[in-house]
């Protein structure tokens, strides 16, 4: 059986990442806001990195202990 404490911790980390993404989106009113300054580009980079990390967590299915790579032939 998969450790539920690890699952809850993983969900908490995902929630923290989503909160940071929302915080970093504050002050952004259109996509050009990311491209008009160096700080906008840094925000875009950090948001993309957080989204990638969340996607990897879900892909590896660390919440239930299963990997998508072993299910249904997905890689």
N, C-alpha and C positions, 0 to 999 in steps of 0.2 A: 504494500500500500504506500502511496506517495505521502510524504510528510505534509500535513496541512499547514503547518507553520511556514514552511518554505513557500507554499502556494500563496498564502496571505502576504508574505514579505514581497514576493514577486509582484503581486497586484498593487501593493503599496508603492513600490518603485515605479510601476507604470503610471499610477495616479500622480505621483510627484512629477514625473516627466511631463504628463499632460498639463499639470498646473504651471510648470515652467514655460511650456509652449504658449499657453494662454497669456502669461505675463509678458513674454517676449513679443507677442502679437499686439500688445497694447501700444497705441500710438501709430499703428500701421493702418492707413485708410485705403490704400490701393497697392497693387503690386509694384508700381513704380517707386514707392517709398523704400523698398528693399534695394533698388538699384541706384538711387540718387546720392547715396553717401556710403562711406566706408562702414559706418556703424550699422547702416541698413543691411549691407552685405554680410556683416558679422552676425546680425540677427538671423538672416536667412540661413547662413551656414549652420548656426547652432540649432535652429528649429529642424532643419533637415537631418542633422545628426541625431537629435532626440527621436524623430520619427523612425529613423533607421533602427535605432536601438530597440524601440517598442516593437517594430516589425520582426526583428530577430528574436525577441523574447517570445512573441506569439508563434513564430515559425518553429522554434525549438520546443514550443508548448511546455515551457517550464512550469506552467500552472498545474498540469495534470501529470507531468513526467513523460509524456509521449512526444515523439519527434515527428513532424510532418514528413520528413525525409523517409521514414519507414512506413508511412501510411499511404495507400493508394498510389504508390509509385512516384509521388511528388519529390522533387529535389530542390 
